[in-house]
Amino acid sequence: MSILHSFDFSAIDEMDPSLGDGHHVVFDREVPFELRIQDPSLGPQEVGTLEAVKVKILVLGDDNTPNHIRIEITSENDLFF
């Protein structure tokens, strides 16, 4: 068993600015995306690059009848994605 399994990360989770206004996480995973560059005059590339993009879905209120839904999409490979 890894030593990381024995740590309590709840204090770190509480520092997440996404959770600061009452939202809670309902989905938090890396999802494979095929990214293509598109030139307006030429159209999209034939073949794109496959990247693992982190997708986080946060809900404010009840999961079945949310007051607000936020979707965060981030990439460690491209900080300005």
N, C-alpha and C positions, 0 to 999 in steps of 0.2 A: 504494500500500500504506500502510496506517495505521501511525503511529508506535507504536501499542500492540502491534502484532504483533512488534516487535523486543524487547520487554521479557520477562524471565523472571519469571513470576508464581509459581514453585514455592515461594519463601520465604513468600509470602502464603498459599498453599494449606496450608503446613505449620502455620500459626498457627490454622487452622480447628479449633475445639474438637471438632467432630464426628469428626475424624480422629485425635484424641489417643489413643484407646484401641485403635488397630489396625484400625479399620474403613476400608474403601476405597469410593469412590463408584462405583456402577454405573449410576446414572441421575441427571441433574441438568438439569432443564428447567423452563420456565414452561409451565403447562398451563391451558387455559381451563376455568373452572368456572362453572356457573350457581348463584348463591347466592340462597336464598329465606329470608325471615323467616317463622317459623311461630309463630302464636299458638295455644296449646293449645285454646282455645274455638272458634277460627275455622278452624284448619287452615293449610296453607301458602299463601303468596301465589300468585296466578295466574301472574304474570310475575316472574322473578328478575333479578338483575343479573349480567352476564358480567364476570368478573374473571380476570386472569392470576395464577395462584397458583403459587409456586415449589415444586416437588416434588423432593426429593432422597432417593434410596434408597441406603443404605450397608450393606455386608456385612462381617461379620467371619468370616474363614476363606475357604475355597474358594468360588467362585461357584456351582459345581454342588451342593455339600453345605455350605452355610453353617452356622456355629455360632450366629450371631445376625444378625438383619436389623433395621435401623432405618429408619423412614420419617419424614422431616421435611417438614412442610407449612407454608409461611410466606406471608404476604401483606404487601407494602409498603404497601398502602392501609389495612390494619387490623392494627396491631401486636399486638392482643389476640385475633386470629382463633383 
